[in-house]
């Protein structure tokens, strides 16, 4: 496999993992960026820089640590006690995001196909379960291929819905409508958006990086993945902002935009949305199951099945309300992790945290 292809696969897997229901449907983008009007562009730029940085750095650390457990990655960045807190907190939040993905599948299938959200959640849960049982190598290939496709169609729908007249009036309209905002200030939105993404992405990125031999591949792959992700976000942002008067009450704003362009595109984009939800849900389920099974295949299968049932029944909660309530809170907590990563990269690369044989071995590999 050539280095270029490896970089594309790594970048694609990164994009697929984080570009799930919240982003591709437009709900996250509406609450974190569109709600601030034109200032949302500044928030997207902040998020793009952070996504590129932590994507590259997290996979680079994965290469150097070769850690079998993501707990070691959190301890490396934040020390023994804070690192263990973030490890368990991230596992819980990843499970919550998995539930959001299943809920998003139900909302998408119900809104576009009219089959009911229970059927949508059941179909997605079964498909995700089957894929997760195939383990990592297959998952990485699926995610790597799906990522660029999801971004391309997000750009088509977002940019294709751009309306200069609607965009110019959007500032006034946002002041008149009751639009939920994730944070109190636009610049905070960029940081908080990136930090909640980081919490769920860090274990996955470190696992992606640990099996790669060349450091250059993971650094470029992480940076490219972060950039591609935010290109898709920006395209959806301008599409929603241009049509905010019609979209501010929609659960799935991007699907409405696709239907406005063409019913055929709406049908196709609904499938793309389900692919985005599917790829993220698979990554989330695999990440949590792998952490708790500790390499035991039998235990992995049992945990995966149990978590799938939790995701199905948890998906009963309304999709938009989960994002509105949970994501900002987690984002603020995740800012502490970003500070720990910055400290580790630029101030103190030496030994911190647990002085156990395992951690000493990790530090020896790093230094």
Protein Blocks (a to p, Z undefined) as FASTA:
>chain_A
ZZklmmmmmmmmmmmmmmcfklmnommmmmmmmmnommlmmmmmmmmmmmmmmmmmmmmm
mmmnopabfklmmmmmnojmlmmmmmmmmmmmmmmmmmmmmmmmmmmmmmmnonojklmm
mmmmmmmmmmmmnommlmmmmmmmmmmmmmmmmmmmmmmmpcfklmmmmmmmmmmpccdd
fbfbfklmmmmmmmmmmmmmmmmmmmmmmmpmblklmmmmmmmmmmmmmmmmmmmmmmmm
mmmmmmmmpfblmlmmmmmmomklmmmmmmmmmmmmmmmmmmmmmmmmmmmnnopaklmm
mmmmmmmmmmmmmmmpcfklmmmmmmmmmmmmmmmmmmmmmmmmmmmmcdehjddfklmm
mmmmmZZ
